[in-house]
Amino acid sequence: MDIWLWPLIGVMLLIAAIGIAMSRKMEGMIPEDGRDEIPQEVREHPFKFNPILIVIGISVVFIGIVIFYYAFIW
């Protein structure tokens, strides 16, 4: 398991950075007049700014690398 320590730390830092960046970006999307409107950019690409899907994608790629590593090394 020692071989995966640093890649796992890197993936965790990447996920944390995505979470921080998306939370900062979401602050600017709330209108100040109180009206709850969906921005045009999000309306056109609803999956683009979904941090949950981005994190799931990164996790699946990392787990896939680990699985294929052990599948072909043994």
C-alpha angles and dihedrals in degrees: 000000000000090000091064098046098092096039089050091050089050092051091048091051090048091051091048091049091051090050093050093045094048093047090052090047092049091056090066093050095066109093117230095223090067097245113135105223128158110239116243092241092056092043091057096044109025095171096047096079099035105116093190092062091045092052092046089051093051091047093049091051092050094046090046090054091051093048094048091046092056093039093058099034097056 
